[in-house]
Structures are given as C-alpha cells and as structure tokens.
Amino acid sequence: MATIQQLERAYSKEVRISDKDQDWKYWEKVGFRFTFIFFILMVVPLDWEWYEKVFKPDSLYDFMASIAGGSRTGWIEIDTESGKWGFASYTSWWLNGLIAVLGASIWTILARNSKVKQYDALYYWLRVLVRYRIALGLIAFGFIKFFPMQMPFPSLANLNTDLGEYAPFKLYWQIVGVSYKYEIFLGFLEIAAGSLLFFRPTVVVGAIINAGVLFNIAHANIAYDGAVHVYSSYFVLLSLFLLLQYLPAIWKLFILREPVSTYYYVPGFLKKWNKPLYFGAKATIVVLFIFVYGYYRYERFYDEGRLKEPVLPGLAHAAGHYEVSSFLLNGKSLPYSPVDSVRWHEAFFERYSTLVYKVNKANAIDLGNGTPALNDVLKTYEFTGRAGGKSYLYYEIDSADQSLYLIDKNQKFSKEQRKQLDEKMDVGLKDLYGKAKGDSLHILKWAYERPTAEQIKLKGVDASGNNLEITLDRVKESYLAGKEWYMKNTLFTY
C-alpha cells in the first residue's frame, strides 16, 4: 500500500536536468504547441479595460482586486438564456481551441526544420503562469465567501417568499446564504488551496483540492442556472492541466501500488545574486494577496458596507413581517383581495433601510446576482432572481418630522445617476426632495406613526399621485437560529 512517505518522495524530488537528457516525441511537440497557445489565450487578459485598471488603479485595493480577479475569458457574449446560463456560454473556449489548432499548425510548419528537441522551459513557465492565475483567482473568490458577502443571509422578505417564486439560481444562493458556516468554510478552503499553488512542492495537493471544490461549484451552477459556471469551470480546467504532469506517477503509486521516482524539469534560473530578489518578490505576492487583500475584504465586510446587501439601519425596532390591516386609497378603504394590483397584500421592514410591499403585479425578473455597491439604493441582491409582485423602497428617516423619504429601488437608473449615487452610503433624500435632481429620482415623502411597538401607520402620496393611508401590524414569527449569529457579525443588527 502506498504510504505518505512514498508520496512525499514522489513529488518533492524535483531536479534540474539538461535539455539533452530527454527528447520529446513529435506528437508531444505538436500537442504542446496547441496547449501553449490555448492556455495563453485562457490566462492572459485580453480585455483592455483590465489593463487600464491595473496601470491606473484608484487604490491599492483596486489594483489587487483587478490582478486577483483577472479578466474572464470571453470573446463572444450570446444574448439568450442558453448563452448566458447554459452550455452555449462556453463558446469562447471552443473559439480559443480553434485558434490554438490553427496556431499550432502554423507553428509546426515553421518548426519543421527546427533542431529544438523539447519545450521543457516553455512548459515550466506556462505552468507557473497557470499556477498563479489559479492562486490569485481562488484567493479572491475565497475571501468573498470567507467573509460571507457573495451569498448574504436571506432578507426577511426572501424568507417569506414562496418556493415557486424563486429562480433556480436564487434558490440555490439563498440556501448557501442560510448555511453561512458552510460558505465560510468553503471560502477558507478556496483560500488555502489557492495558496498551496504558490509553492511547487504543494502544487499537486492544491490542484486536487481546487479541481474538486470548483467542480462542485460548476455543476451546481449549471444545474441551478447560477451564471458563474463558466468561471468556476475555468479553474477546474486549469487545475486539471496542472495535474496532467503528475497523473502517471499518481496512477503508478496509488493504483498499481508501485514505487515511483519522478524527475520534473526546473530551469536553473536561481543564482546567488538573484535569490534575494526572487524570494523577496514571491514573499511580497504572498503577503499582498493573502494578508493585505484579506484585510481589505474584512474592512469592506465589517466597516465600509460596500457589499451586496444594504447596511444603513432602518426604523429602530421595526424589522419584521407585517400584515396590512387597513389600506385607504384616496380616502376609500380597499378590502383585501389576492388578485388586487393596488392594495398591499403584506409588507416587510428589513433591518436595513428597505421597505418591501407585495401586490398582485408582474415585475420584470432581474437575473443578476447582485453587484456590490457603496450606496444602498444600488444594491439589488435582495430582489434579484425572484418573482412574486414585491416592490422594494429604499428610505431615509427624518425622525424629528416623523417622515420617511423613499425611492423605488426597482427603477432603472441612468449611468450618470448611478455614478453620483455611489459616491456615499446615503442619498440625502431630504435635501433633494422637491428639487430637479430629486424629481428625477422620483423621491416620495410619507409620514409615519407608531401607535404601538407592533404597529406602523404610513400616510403619503404614491408615484401615481394617489393618497395612501396604510396601517401595518407586525406578524409574530420566528426564523432560523443562525440569524442571530449573522446579525451580530455584520454591520447592523435588528
């Protein structure tokens, strides 16, 4: 039976050998030419915006985020559900493969009289490039799970959403958001496995972990239309490429149970004069992208609030699920009806400054997974991937005047509006109300009363100019036990 000692001997014994010791076969050379071109196209960013962010970053964090996130490979964007979510979204991979076939053919023709007997050095440096691409990408991927911001804990409105109203991907993301400890562990695993690829003796272990973890993510996203199946599959492919070199020895050691002695090419580029420079550069990369980048992600999660979910606190002690006990439209009382498209059916005050109400009205379903932003109005994760007629209102409180200033978060903001809004956390709705800029944002002003701790009354004019008077009574409900931990470890609590 294979032992740990045998495995260590198998993969730690890397020696430098001369180019004359091993000649590659013809088919190995042709195969490498294809592989080299294909993975260069897959790894080297081809998006000019990426280079602008790298060479003209707004901050050290933006620089590291651009490097770590990389440019996602994609020549073609197919504007269909299949293209965005399904297997058709891998079209760019096939295009890269076609280019690699053509490039390898030209390379082979031009090299027919070449005396080069192998590509050991090129193969080594291609593997280094792939290793670091996986490492940096997985560390970036891991930190947004380790500090659970990729799939936040479900909001109250989402916890009270019927199962059939969820798009498949949102249902999957909500399940992971509820299982926040699993999300944290998954993030830790990705960070650890990515870090192993910085060091040659641990590459095989890191590649095996990455291939397994990312395959799980990829096939789950394919099954649930999760939209990140291509990016997660990308890391599976790169990890399998790294493992290709080790597969013969793994097969011999674990399947045939025979002793192995491996010799992998390592160029003799380290000299006495450049060793400090080499180890210093490597240490800088490790420190920057594990510790410094991790600290920035911590800051964003616990202090800054540039997340997918809103963070500005809402009405104090108002968070909850409410039934609409009274609804007056222009002075006329409307009785409850499940098919009513005007009268509210139910409402929710989230722990943050979002008011949600439900009517029998079809809303366009946002198929995005939410983009982190500084301003709460631009944070859409809470209503993406869902049907059910819920409308989301961001509000700011004037406690002295007992008023709420509100904006419909479902509206489409212009590029200029988004840029202006995302300069700070709040909008300053009170100062904008009644002004041209405020009118362009469709700001509403409603008075509120709190006769009891369990009741809220709202009075104001809606976007259509109707006078509303609404009485909300809190529904007593209990939720998952994990909610209490999550609320204590984010910016604000109930």
C-alpha positions in Angstrom: 0.0 0.0 0.0 1.2 3.5 -0.9 2.5 5.5 2.1 2.6 9.2 2.8 6.4 8.9 2.8 6.3 7.5 -0.8 4.0 10.3 -1.9 6.3 12.9 -0.4 9.3 11.4 -2.1 7.4 11.2 -5.4 6.6 14.9 -5.5 9.3 16.6 -3.6 12.2 15.3 -5.6 12.4 17.9 -8.4 15.8 18.2 -10.0 17.3 20.3 -12.8 18.2 18.3 -15.9 19.8 19.4 -19.1 17.9 19.8 -22.3 19.9 16.8 -23.8 18.6 14.3 -21.3 15.1 14.0 -22.7 13.9 14.4 -26.3 10.2 14.9 -26.9 8.3 12.8 -29.4 6.8 14.5 -32.5 3.2 14.2 -31.2 4.3 15.6 -27.8 5.7 18.7 -29.5 2.6 19.2 -31.6 0.4 18.7 -28.6 2.4 21.2 -26.5 2.1 23.8 -29.2 -1.7 23.6 -29.1 -1.7 23.5 -25.3 0.6 26.5 -25.0 -1.4 28.7 -27.3 -4.7 27.6 -25.8 -3.8 28.3 -22.2 -2.1 31.6 -23.1 -5.4 32.7 -24.6 -7.2 31.4 -21.5 -4.9 33.0 -18.9 -3.5 36.2 -20.4 -6.2 39.0 -20.1 -7.4 40.2 -23.5 -9.6 43.0 -22.1 -8.1 46.5 -22.4 -10.2 47.7 -19.5 -8.4 45.3 -17.3 -5.0 46.9 -18.2 -6.5 50.3 -17.5 -7.5 49.2 -14.0 -4.1 47.7 -13.4 -1.9 50.5 -14.6 -4.2 53.3 -13.5 -5.8 52.0 -10.3 -7.8 54.2 -7.9 -6.2 52.5 -4.9 -4.0 49.6 -3.8 -7.2 47.5 -3.2 -8.4 48.2 -6.8 -5.0 47.2 -8.1 -5.0 43.9 -6.2 -8.7 43.2 -7.0 -8.0 43.7 -10.7 -4.9 41.4 -10.6 -6.6 38.7 -8.5 -9.9 38.8 -10.3 -8.3 38.8 -13.7 -10.1 39.2 -16.9 -12.7 36.5 -17.5 -12.2 34.8 -20.8 -14.9 35.6 -23.3 -14.8 36.5 -26.9 -18.5 36.1 -27.5 -21.5 37.1 -25.5 -24.7 35.3 -26.6 -27.7 37.3 -25.5 -30.0 34.4 -24.9 -30.9 32.4 -21.8 -28.9 29.4 -23.1 -26.0 31.6 -24.0 -25.9 33.4 -20.6 -26.6 30.4 -18.4 -26.2 27.2 -20.4 -23.5 25.3 -22.3 -23.6 27.8 -25.1 -21.7 30.2 -22.9 -18.6 28.0 -23.3 -18.4 29.1 -27.0 -15.3 31.3 -26.3 -13.5 28.2 -25.1 -14.1 26.4 -28.4 -13.0 29.6 -30.2 -9.8 29.6 -28.2 -9.4 25.9 -29.2 -9.9 26.7 -32.8 -7.3 29.5 -32.7 -4.9 27.1 -30.9 -5.3 24.5 -33.6 -4.6 27.0 -36.4 -1.7 28.4 -34.4 -0.2 25.0 -33.6 -0.4 24.1 -37.3 1.4 27.2 -38.4 4.0 26.7 -35.6 4.5 23.1 -36.7 5.0 24.1 -40.3 7.5 26.8 -39.4 9.4 24.5 -37.0 9.7 21.5 -39.4 13.4 22.1 -39.8 14.0 23.2 -36.2 16.6 21.5 -34.1 14.7 22.1 -30.8 14.2 18.7 -29.2 11.8 19.7 -26.4 9.9 22.6 -24.8 10.8 21.9 -21.1 11.4 25.6 -20.3 8.3 26.9 -22.0 6.2 24.1 -20.3 7.6 25.1 -16.9 6.8 28.8 -17.3 3.4 28.0 -18.7 2.7 26.0 -15.6 3.9 28.9 -13.4 1.6 31.3 -15.2 -1.4 28.9 -14.8 -0.5 28.3 -11.1 -0.5 32.0 -10.2 -3.7 32.6 -12.2 -5.5 29.9 -10.2 -4.0 31.0 -6.9 -4.9 34.7 -7.2 -8.3 34.0 -8.7 -9.2 31.4 -6.0 -8.0 33.6 -3.2 -10.2 36.5 -4.5 -13.1 34.0 -4.9 -12.5 32.6 -1.4 -12.4 35.9 0.5 -15.9 36.9 -0.6 -17.1 33.6 0.9 -14.9 33.6 4.0 -16.5 37.0 4.8 -19.9 35.9 3.6 -20.8 38.6 1.2 -21.1 36.7 -2.1 -24.3 34.9 -0.9 -25.7 37.0 2.0 -28.1 35.7 4.6 -31.6 36.0 3.2 -33.6 39.1 4.0 -37.0 38.9 5.8 -38.9 39.4 2.5 -36.9 36.5 1.0 -37.5 34.3 4.0 -41.2 34.9 3.3 -41.1 34.2 -0.4 -43.0 31.2 -1.8 -40.7 28.5 -3.2 -42.1 28.7 -6.7 -41.3 32.4 -7.0 -37.6 31.8 -6.9 -35.5 31.5 -10.0 -33.4 28.3 -9.6 -30.1 30.1 -9.1 -31.5 32.4 -6.4 -33.0 29.5 -4.5 -29.5 27.9 -4.5 -27.8 31.1 -3.4 -30.3 31.6 -0.6 -29.7 28.0 0.6 -25.9 28.7 0.7 -26.6 32.1 2.4 -28.6 30.4 5.1 -25.7 27.9 5.5 -23.3 30.7 6.3 -20.9 28.5 8.2 -20.6 26.3 5.1 -20.0 29.4 3.0 -17.2 30.5 5.4 -15.6 27.0 5.3 -15.8 26.9 1.5 -14.1 30.3 1.4 -11.4 29.1 3.7 -10.9 26.0 1.6 -10.5 28.1 -1.6 -8.0 30.5 0.0 -6.0 27.6 1.5 -6.0 25.6 -1.7 -5.2 28.6 -3.8 -2.3 29.5 -1.5 -0.8 26.0 -2.0 -0.2 26.8 -5.6 2.4 29.5 -4.8 4.8 26.7 -3.9 6.0 23.9 -6.2 6.1 21.1 -3.5 2.4 21.6 -2.7 1.1 22.2 -6.3 -0.4 18.7 -6.6 -2.3 18.9 -3.4 -3.7 22.4 -4.2 -4.6 21.4 -7.7 -6.5 18.3 -6.5 -8.5 20.3 -3.9 -9.2 23.1 -6.4 -10.4 20.7 -9.1 -12.8 19.0 -6.6 -14.1 22.1 -5.0 -14.6 24.1 -8.2 -16.2 21.1 -10.0 -18.8 21.0 -7.2 -19.4 24.8 -7.7 -19.5 24.5 -11.5 -22.0 21.6 -11.8 -24.2 23.2 -9.1 -24.3 26.4 -11.1 -25.1 24.5 -14.3 -28.0 22.7 -12.5 -29.4 25.9 -10.9 -28.5 28.4 -13.7 -26.1 30.1 -11.4 -24.3 32.2 -14.0 -20.8 31.5 -12.6 -20.5 28.0 -14.1 -18.0 29.2 -16.8 -15.7 30.9 -14.3 -15.7 28.0 -11.8 -15.2 25.5 -14.7 -12.3 27.6 -15.8 -10.4 26.9 -12.6 -11.3 23.2 -12.9 -9.7 23.2 -16.4 -6.6 25.0 -15.2 -6.2 22.7 -12.2 -6.5 19.6 -14.4 -3.8 21.0 -16.6 -1.5 21.3 -13.7 -2.3 17.7 -12.6 -1.6 16.3 -16.0 2.1 16.2 -15.3 1.6 14.2 -12.1 -1.0 11.7 -13.4 1.4 8.9 -14.4 3.1 8.9 -11.0 -0.3 9.1 -9.2 -1.6 6.2 -11.2 1.5 4.1 -10.6 1.7 4.9 -6.9 -2.0 4.7 -5.9 -3.5 2.3 -8.5 -0.6 0.0 -9.4 1.0 0.4 -5.9 4.4 0.5 -7.3 7.3 2.8 -6.1 7.8 5.9 -8.2 10.8 8.1 -8.8 9.9 11.4 -10.6 12.1 14.0 -12.2 10.4 17.2 -13.2 12.3 19.9 -15.1 13.2 23.1 -13.2 15.3 25.7 -15.0 18.4 26.8 -13.3 17.4 30.5 -13.1 18.2 30.9 -9.4 21.7 32.3 -8.9 23.4 33.6 -5.8 22.9 37.2 -6.9 19.2 37.0 -7.7 17.9 34.7 -4.9 17.1 37.6 -2.5 15.2 39.3 -5.3 13.3 36.1 -6.2 12.3 35.2 -2.7 11.5 38.9 -1.9 9.2 39.1 -4.9 7.5 35.9 -4.0 7.0 36.9 -0.4 5.6 40.2 -1.5 3.0 38.5 -3.6 2.0 36.1 -0.8 1.7 38.8 1.8 -0.2 41.2 -0.5 -2.7 38.8 -1.9 -3.4 36.7 1.2 -2.9 39.1 4.2 -3.3 42.7 2.8 -6.1 41.7 0.4 -7.8 39.7 3.1 -7.6 42.8 5.4 -9.3 44.9 2.7 -12.0 42.4 2.3 -12.5 42.3 6.0 -12.8 46.1 6.0 -15.4 46.0 3.3 -17.5 43.5 5.1 -17.4 44.8 8.7 -16.7 48.5 8.3 -17.2 50.0 4.8 -20.5 48.5 3.8 -19.6 48.1 0.1 -21.5 44.9 -0.1 -24.4 43.2 -2.0 -26.9 43.9 0.8 -27.9 47.3 2.3 -26.3 48.4 5.5 -27.9 51.7 6.6 -30.1 50.9 9.6 -33.9 51.2 9.1 -36.5 52.3 11.6 -35.4 51.3 15.1 -37.0 48.0 16.3 -39.3 48.0 13.2 -37.8 45.0 11.4 -40.4 42.4 10.7 -43.2 40.9 8.6 -46.4 43.0 8.6 -50.0 42.3 7.6 -51.9 45.2 6.0 -54.9 45.6 8.3 -56.1 48.8 6.7 -55.5 50.3 3.2 -57.1 53.6 2.2 -56.7 54.9 -1.4 -57.8 58.5 -1.9 -59.9 58.2 1.3 -61.6 54.9 0.2 -61.0 51.7 2.1 -59.9 48.8 -0.1 -60.7 45.3 1.2 -58.1 42.6 0.9 -58.1 40.6 -2.3 -55.4 38.2 -3.5 -55.8 39.5 -7.1 -55.6 43.2 -6.2 -52.8 45.0 -8.1 -53.1 48.2 -6.0 -53.8 47.2 -2.4 -50.8 45.9 -0.5 -51.1 42.2 0.5 -48.3 42.3 3.0 -45.2 44.4 3.9 -41.7 44.0 5.4 -39.4 46.4 7.2 -35.9 44.9 6.8 -33.2 45.5 9.5 -31.7 48.0 7.0 -33.5 50.9 5.3 -35.7 48.9 2.9 -39.5 48.7 2.9 -41.0 45.9 0.9 -44.6 45.5 -0.1 -46.4 42.9 -2.2 -49.2 43.4 -4.7 -50.6 41.2 -7.5 -48.5 42.7 -10.2 -45.9 41.2 -12.6 -42.5 42.7 -12.2 -39.5 42.1 -14.6 -37.2 39.5 -13.0 -33.6 40.6 -12.6 -31.4 37.7 -13.4 -28.3 39.2 -12.0 -26.7 38.0 -8.7 -26.3 41.5 -7.3 -23.3 43.8 -7.6 -21.5 45.2 -4.5 -22.0 49.0 -4.2 -21.5 51.7 -1.6 -24.9 53.2 -1.9 -27.8 51.1 -0.6 -30.1 52.2 -3.4 -27.9 50.4 -6.0 -27.8 47.1 -4.0 -30.1 44.8 -5.8 -29.3 41.3 -4.4 -32.4 41.3 -2.2 -34.8 41.3 -5.1 -32.8 39.6 -7.9 -33.9 36.2 -9.2 -37.4 36.4 -7.8 -41.0 36.9 -8.9 -44.0 37.4 -6.7 -45.0 41.1 -7.1 -42.8 42.6 -4.4 -41.6 46.2 -4.7 -38.6 47.5 -2.8 -38.4 51.0 -1.5 -35.2 52.5 -0.1 -35.9 55.1 2.6 -34.2 57.6 4.8 -35.7 58.8 8.1 -36.4 62.3 9.4 -37.3 61.3 13.0 -37.9 64.9 14.0 -40.6 65.3 11.4 -41.8 61.7 11.7 -41.3 61.3 7.9 -39.8 58.8 5.5 -38.2 59.8 2.2 -38.4 56.9 -0.2 -37.1 55.8 -3.6 -38.3 52.8 -5.7 -35.2 50.5 -6.0 -36.8 48.7 -8.9 -36.5 51.7 -11.2 -33.7 51.9 -13.8 -31.1 54.5 -13.0 -29.0 56.1 -15.7 -25.3 55.7 -15.8 -24.8 59.2 -14.6 -27.2 58.7 -11.7 -25.5 55.5 -10.7 -22.2 57.3 -10.6 -23.5 60.1 -8.5 -25.4 57.8 -6.1 -22.4 55.6 -5.4 -20.2 58.3 -4.0 -21.5 57.8 -0.5 -23.7 55.4 1.5 -26.8 57.5 1.8 -28.5 59.6 -0.8 -29.6 62.7 1.2 -33.2 62.4 0.1 -34.5 65.1 2.4 -32.2 67.8 0.8 -33.1 66.6 -2.7 -36.8 66.3 -2.2 -38.7 68.9 -4.3 -35.7 69.7 -6.4 -35.0 68.8 -10.0 -32.5 66.1 -9.1 -34.8 64.7 -6.5 -37.7 64.7 -9.0 -35.6 62.7 -11.5 -35.1 60.0 -8.8 -38.9 60.0 -8.1 -38.5 60.7 -4.3 -41.6 60.2 -2.2 -42.3 61.6 1.2 -44.5 59.7 3.7 -45.4 60.4 7.3 -45.2 57.6 9.8 -46.7 56.9 13.2 -46.0 54.2 15.7 -49.0 53.9 18.0 -47.6 50.7 19.5 -44.4 48.8 19.2 -46.2 46.3 16.9 -48.0 48.8 14.6 -46.8 51.3 12.0 -49.0 53.8 10.1 -48.0 55.3 6.8 -49.5 58.3 5.0 -48.4 59.9 1.8 -48.7 60.1 -2.0 -47.5 57.3 -4.2 -45.7 57.6 -7.6 -49.1 57.9 -9.4 -50.3 60.8 -7.3 -52.7 58.7 -5.2 -53.2 59.5 -1.5 -52.4 56.5 0.7 -53.1 55.7 4.3 -51.8 52.3 5.4 -51.9 50.5 8.8 -49.4 47.7 9.3 -49.5 45.2 12.1 -46.4 43.0 12.8 -46.8 39.3 12.4 -45.2 37.3 15.2 -42.7 34.9 13.5 -39.6 33.0 14.4 -36.8 32.4 12.0 -33.7 30.2 11.7 -31.4 30.1 14.7 -28.4 31.1 12.6 -29.8 34.5 12.0 -28.7 35.8 15.4 -25.0 35.0 14.8 -25.1 36.5 11.3 -26.7 39.7 12.6 -24.1 40.1 15.3 -21.3 39.7 12.8 -22.4 42.2 10.2 -22.6 45.9 10.3 -26.0 46.3 11.9 -28.5 44.3 14.0 -32.2 44.2 14.5 
